[in-house]
Amino acid sequence: MKAERETVKNQSATIFDRLQARGIDYGEIKKLVSLVLPHAALFFDTHFGPRTPPQIVRQVGQWRKLLNDDFLLSAEQKRDVEKTLIVAEMCAWNALIESSFPRLGAWNLFQHFVATTGEDSEPSRIRPDIRIVAIHEKTREKRVAVVPGGKDSVAPWGDAWREAFTTLGLLDLVLKRTRRKRLVSQRHSQAWPIFTKVVIPRLYDFLAPYYRKRGNIWSAKEKVLQRDAFFSKELLQDMRDILLQEHPDVFAEMSLDQLKAAVHRHVRQRRKSTDSAK
């Protein structure tokens, strides 16, 4: 009866109450499963499928050359096409910028905002400059470039970053044709790699130490052995509630069995990696 009352009590408590009772900071969880995801790359993959950001940048350039030579479209039609190109170019450059920091080849890249000076000579942090510092990991060579901000900056987003990477001497590296692992697939969104290979593994690795619970396993000789359970019901339930809280549209129909299968694949892959490293 006591165990049943405890179960009912745990089920009635919110996910925030249950995490707090275990000494878990929800802010750290939110960073792992929401805030620090590669959002630009995810948005790009969702809209452009198997295409890569460098491909989109090149395609936009080809379209602009075509528009410059075109005499069939009206000025209004050209403006509409240019709007589409600007959006596509921004998506591509956002993904390129995201993937270039904090490391691009042998270079470590850092960026920070720099206040601009307005007409009254007072520093302003509205549309600030972005200062980029690149340091070579071996030679320690340092290169610096600035993406201009301020209200007087009229350069398109892509052009400004292209010029900055050109100044750093890293543009070819940024636009290099490389194969990459896609974050989405044609399957249901809860089966996208961004969730099965990034979000769920991150969440499991962070929470598991707080849910240590002894479990039984049986050896080939049918002897009962003791070790920490990998998939305690409490852990899986709280993981699912967190995923529903942070990504409700994605995990609305995920069952505990499906979540357990995703965690099991991660644990098995991690164990293989550990064994191969020995």
C-alpha positions in Angstrom: 0.0 0.0 0.0 2.8 2.4 0.8 4.4 1.7 -2.5 1.1 2.3 -4.3 0.6 5.6 -2.4 4.1 6.7 -3.4 3.5 5.9 -7.1 0.2 7.9 -7.1 2.0 10.8 -5.4 4.8 10.7 -8.0 2.3 10.6 -10.8 0.4 13.6 -9.5 3.5 15.7 -9.1 4.5 17.8 -12.1 7.7 17.1 -14.0 9.2 20.2 -12.4 8.4 19.0 -8.9 9.9 15.6 -9.6 13.1 17.0 -11.0 13.5 19.5 -8.2 13.1 16.6 -5.7 16.1 14.9 -7.3 18.1 18.1 -7.2 18.0 18.6 -11.0 18.2 22.1 -12.5 15.7 22.4 -15.3 17.6 25.3 -16.8 20.5 22.9 -17.6 18.0 20.5 -19.2 16.5 23.3 -21.4 20.0 24.2 -22.6 20.7 20.6 -23.6 17.5 19.8 -25.4 16.4 23.2 -26.7 18.6 26.2 -26.5 21.9 24.9 -27.7 20.7 22.8 -30.6 22.0 23.6 -34.1 18.8 25.6 -35.0 20.1 27.2 -38.2 21.2 23.8 -39.6 17.8 22.2 -38.5 15.9 25.0 -40.2 18.0 24.7 -43.3 17.6 20.9 -43.5 13.8 21.2 -43.0 13.5 23.7 -45.9 16.2 22.6 -48.4 16.3 18.8 -47.9 19.5 17.1 -49.1 21.0 20.3 -50.5 24.0 21.9 -48.7 24.5 25.6 -47.7 27.3 26.1 -50.2 25.1 24.8 -52.9 22.4 27.3 -52.0 25.0 30.1 -51.9 26.2 29.2 -55.4 22.7 28.9 -56.7 21.7 32.3 -55.4 24.7 33.8 -57.1 23.7 32.2 -60.4 20.2 33.5 -60.1 21.4 37.0 -59.4 23.6 36.9 -62.5 20.6 35.8 -64.5 18.4 38.6 -63.1 21.1 41.2 -64.0 21.0 40.0 -67.7 17.2 39.4 -67.8 14.9 41.5 -70.0 11.7 39.5 -69.7 10.7 40.1 -66.1 9.3 43.3 -64.9 11.0 45.3 -62.2 8.3 44.2 -59.7 8.8 40.5 -60.6 12.6 40.9 -60.2 12.0 42.4 -56.8 9.9 39.4 -55.8 12.5 37.0 -57.0 15.2 38.9 -55.1 13.2 38.6 -51.9 13.2 34.8 -52.3 16.9 34.9 -53.0 17.6 37.0 -49.9 15.7 34.5 -47.6 17.4 31.5 -49.1 20.8 33.2 -48.9 20.2 34.1 -45.2 19.2 30.6 -44.3 22.3 29.2 -46.0 24.7 31.7 -44.4 23.2 31.2 -40.9 23.9 27.5 -41.3 27.4 28.1 -42.5 28.1 30.5 -39.7 26.7 28.1 -37.1 28.9 25.2 -38.4 32.0 27.4 -38.5 32.0 28.2 -34.8 33.8 27.4 -32.6 36.1 25.4 -35.0 36.7 25.6 -38.7 39.4 23.1 -39.9 42.6 23.9 -38.0 41.2 27.3 -36.8 39.5 28.1 -33.5 36.9 30.8 -34.1 35.4 33.3 -31.6 32.9 36.0 -32.0 31.6 38.8 -29.8 29.5 41.9 -30.2 31.1 45.3 -30.3 29.1 48.5 -29.5 28.9 50.9 -32.4 29.2 54.7 -32.2 26.2 56.7 -33.3 25.8 60.4 -34.3 26.0 61.5 -30.6 29.2 59.6 -30.2 27.6 57.4 -27.6 28.2 53.6 -27.9 25.2 51.7 -29.0 24.4 48.0 -28.8 21.6 48.2 -31.3 22.8 46.3 -34.3 26.4 46.1 -33.0 29.5 45.1 -35.0 30.5 41.5 -34.7 34.2 41.0 -34.1 35.6 37.6 -35.3 38.9 36.3 -34.1 40.5 33.2 -35.7 43.5 31.4 -34.0 45.4 28.6 -35.7 45.6 25.6 -33.3 49.2 24.9 -34.1 51.0 28.1 -35.2 48.8 30.3 -32.9 48.5 32.8 -35.8 45.7 35.3 -35.1 43.4 36.9 -37.6 40.7 39.4 -37.0 37.7 40.6 -39.1 34.6 42.6 -38.3 31.0 42.2 -39.6 29.8 45.8 -39.5 26.6 46.7 -37.7 24.9 50.0 -37.0 22.1 51.7 -38.9 24.5 52.7 -41.7 25.3 49.1 -42.6 23.3 48.3 -45.7 25.4 45.3 -47.0 23.3 42.1 -47.3 23.8 39.6 -44.6 25.6 37.1 -46.8 27.8 39.7 -48.4 28.9 41.0 -45.0 29.9 37.6 -43.7 31.5 36.6 -47.1 33.7 39.7 -46.8 34.6 38.9 -43.2 35.6 35.3 -44.0 37.5 36.6 -47.0 39.4 39.0 -44.8 40.2 36.0 -42.5 41.4 34.0 -45.5 38.9 31.3 -44.6 36.2 31.7 -47.2 37.2 28.7 -49.3 37.1 26.6 -46.1 33.7 27.9 -45.2 32.3 27.1 -48.7 34.1 23.8 -49.1 32.0 21.0 -50.4 31.8 18.5 -47.6 29.5 15.6 -46.8 27.5 16.2 -43.7 25.1 14.2 -41.6 21.5 15.5 -42.1 19.4 16.4 -39.0 16.1 15.5 -40.6 14.7 12.6 -42.6 11.5 11.6 -44.4 10.3 9.7 -41.4 8.1 11.1 -38.6 9.7 14.1 -36.9 10.2 12.1 -33.6 12.5 9.8 -35.6 14.6 12.6 -37.1 18.4 12.2 -36.3 18.4 15.6 -34.5 16.2 14.0 -31.8 17.3 10.3 -31.9 21.0 11.0 -32.1 21.3 14.4 -30.3 18.4 15.4 -28.1 17.5 12.0 -26.5 21.1 10.9 -25.9 22.0 14.2 -24.4 19.0 14.1 -22.1 19.6 10.5 -21.1 23.3 11.0 -20.3 22.5 14.1 -18.2 19.6 12.5 -16.2 20.9 8.9 -15.8 23.2 9.6 -12.8 20.2 11.1 -10.9 18.1 7.9 -11.3 20.5 5.2 -10.2 18.5 2.1 -9.3 19.7 -1.4 -8.8 18.5 -3.9 -11.4 18.9 -7.6 -12.0 20.5 -9.3 -15.0 21.0 -13.0 -15.8 24.2 -14.4 -17.1 24.6 -17.3 -19.4 25.0 -19.5 -16.4 21.7 -18.2 -15.0 23.2 -16.5 -12.1 21.5 -13.3 -11.0 23.9 -10.3 -11.1 23.4 -6.8 -9.8 24.1 -3.5 -11.7 22.5 -0.1 -12.2 19.3 -0.3 -14.3 19.7 1.4 -17.6 16.0 2.0 -18.2 14.2 2.7 -15.0 10.5 3.5 -15.4 10.9 6.8 -13.5 13.7 7.9 -15.8 11.8 7.1 -19.0 8.7 8.7 -17.7 10.5 11.9 -16.8 12.4 12.0 -20.1 9.1 11.7 -22.0 7.5 14.5 -20.0 10.5 16.8 -20.6 10.5 16.1 -24.3 6.7 16.8 -24.4 7.4 20.1 -22.5 10.2 21.2 -24.9 9.0 19.7 -28.2 5.3 19.1 -27.9 4.6 18.8 -31.6 7.4 16.3 -32.1 6.8 13.9 -29.2 3.1 14.1 -28.7 2.6 10.4 -29.8 5.8 8.9 -28.5 5.3 5.9 -26.2 7.6 4.8 -23.4 8.5 1.7 -25.4 9.6 3.9 -28.4 11.6 6.1 -26.1 13.2 3.1 -24.4 14.2 1.7 -27.8 15.9 5.0 -28.7 17.8 5.1 -25.4 18.8 1.5 -25.9 20.3 2.2 -29.3 22.3 5.1 -27.7 23.6 2.9 -24.8 24.5 0.1 -27.2 26.4 2.5 -29.5 28.2 4.1 -26.7 29.2 0.7 -25.3 30.6 -0.3 -28.7 32.6 3.0 -28.9 34.0 2.4 -25.4 35.0 -1.2 -26.2 36.7 -0.2 -29.5 38.7 2.5 -27.7 40.2 0.0 -25.3 
